[in-house]
Amino acid sequence: MNKQEIKKFARELDIPYLLHFTHISNLESILENGLYSRETVDAMDQEIITNDAGRYDGRINTISLSIAHPNDRMFTKYRGVDEDWCVLALHRKLLWELDCLFFKYNAADGRISGKSDDELSGIDAFRSMYEELDELDSREGQCLEPYDPTDKQAEVLVIDYIPVDYIFGVVVSNRQVKKNYKDILEGYKVAINSPGKGVYASRLYRRKWQ
């Protein structure tokens, strides 16, 4: 019943997709094998550039996704060191088909990081991502779409593994990157968002001005 409630709410919100940003050097492996948790990646004998090296939320058996727009605070931080990052688009059906945890704040935030997986996996946790939060500007003030979580750092953590079948698109930052990876991108929707535009912009800027 819980999965059906999650499915119903996701459809009510008309969530378009979920997003995961990754270093471009990981793209070929991901499109061949899917997305693995940090715990699994650490056990692999491969050189993989990971997000959130410290993984301060402590849930290393999960993969972090954002709804409709990346966590621009984190994404900007990583791109400030190295600009070679892309964004994967994933089908919303994973919200009810896979085992997910729903965080209305960043998963490492002390206000929520101590909650149990049981508390974070249900429809109430999912709905809480869309509540007004006193410490933030109102949803209206942030110019949010109905499907945008209230906190731009809110995230969905998927437990263990995301099969490649859930990935349907890739956003890159320029035509040259698209050309360089054209062979492995065949069959996927590919979009080019220039730096400061689309998924490479802040969510507020994107919603207010784009």
N, C-alpha and C positions, 0 to 999 in steps of 0.2 A: 504493500500500500504506500509506503514511504517513497519508493521510486516513482510510482505513478503520480504522487503529489508533486514531486520535484519536476517531473515531465510536464505536468499541467501548468505549474507556475512559470517554468522556462518559456513555454509557449505563450502564456498570457503576456509576459514581458516582451515577447518577440525577440529574444536574444539572437543576434545574427551569427555569432561565432565566438570561440575562445581563442586566445592568443598566447604564444610562448616565444620569447626572444632567445636567440642562440647565436653563437659565433658562426660565421659563414663556413669556417673550416669543419664544423660538425655536420653540415647540411647533408652531405652524401650519405654518411652513416645513418643519420636519422631517417632519411627517405628510403633507406634499405631495410632498417631494423625497427623503426619506431622510437619512442622516447622512453628512456629508462630512468629510474630514480637515482639520486646521488649515491645511495648505498650500493646499487648495482654497478654504477659507473666506476666507483672507487675500486671495486673488485676486478674490473676489467684491465687487461694489459694493453691499454691503448692511451694515446695522448689525446685527451679531450679537454677543451676549454669550457669550464663550467661557470654558471651564474652563482653568485652568493657563496664564495669560497668558504666562509665561516659557517654557513647554514645555521643562522642564529635561532631559527624556530625549532631546531632539534629534531625535526621530522625528516630524516635523511632517506626515508623509504618512500618519499613522495616526489611528484613533479609539479611545479608551480605553473598555474595558468591565470590569465586575467580575462575578464569578460569585456569584450568589445574594444578595449584600448589597453595597451601595455601600461604597467606601472612606470610612468614616465620618470619618476624620481630615480628609480633604480636603473632604468634603461639609459638615461642621460649620464649617470655615473660611469657605467661600463663603456659607453661610446666615447667618453672623454679621454679614456686611455687608449682605445683602439676602435676605430670606426667600422670595422668589418663585422657588422652584426646584421642579421636578418630576422624577420618575424614570421612565424608559422601560424597559419589559420586552421583551426580545428572545428569539426562539427559539434554543434551544441548537444547532440544526442548522447555524448559521453557523460554529460551531467547525470543522466539516469541509467546509463548502461554500464558505467564503470563505478568503482568505489571512490567517492569524492568526499572531501572535507571542505566546509564553507567558512571562510573567515571574513568578517565585516571590516577588520583592520588588517594590516600586514601581519602575517602569521607569527612573526617574531615579537609582536607587540605584547607586553606583559599583561594587558587587559584581557587577552584572549589565548595566549600561548599555553596557559596551564589547563585549559579545558580538555576534557577527554575526547577521544575520537567519536565516541557514541554521541556526545553533546554536539559535535561539529558536523555530523554526517546527515542530520535530519532536515526536514522541511523548515523547521523553525530557524535553524542556523542559516539556511539559504535565504529565507525571507528577511532575516536581520540585516543582510547586506544592503537592503533597500530602505531601511529605516532612516528617518532624520536623525542626525547626530549633533548634539549641542555644541561640541567643540569644533565643528566645521560649518562653513557657510551652508545655507539651505540648498536643497536639491535644485530649486528654481534659480537660486543665485549662482549656482555652478553651471547652469544651462544644460543640465543632464537630460539625456534621453531616458525613457522609462526603463530600458535595459541596463543602464549604467549603474553600477554599485555606488553608494553615496561617497565612500572613501576611495580615492583613486588608487590607494595601495591595497584595497581588498583583493583577496585571491582565493582561487579554488586549488586545493592540493589533491592530485590524483594519486592514489596509492599504487606503488610498485611500477606500473608499466602502462604505456599508451600505445596500442598497435598502430602501425603506419596507416591503416585504413581510415583512421579518424582525421588524418591530415589531408586537407584539400587544396591549400593554397600557401604561397610564400610571398612575402613582401621584401623587396630589396631596395637599396638606396640609389641605384643608378643603372643605366643601360649596359654598362660594361660588365657589371656583376651578373646581370641576367644572361648576357652573351657567354660569359665564362662558364656558367653552370647550365647552359641550355639543354645539354644531354640528360642530366638528371632531373631537370624540371619539366621534362616532357610529360604531359598528362595532368599537370597541376595548373591551377590558376595562378598567374604571376602578375603582381602589381609593382610598379615603381613609384615609391614615395620619396621625393627629394628631402634632404636634411631640413628639418624644421617644418615639414609638411606631413599630413596623414599620421601614420603610427609613429613617425619620428618627431612629432610635435608634442607639446603638453596636451593633456586631455582638455583642459579649460580653453586653450587657444583653438583647438580643433572644433570643439562644440560651439564656441562663441563666434569664431571668425571664418571657419572653413565650411 
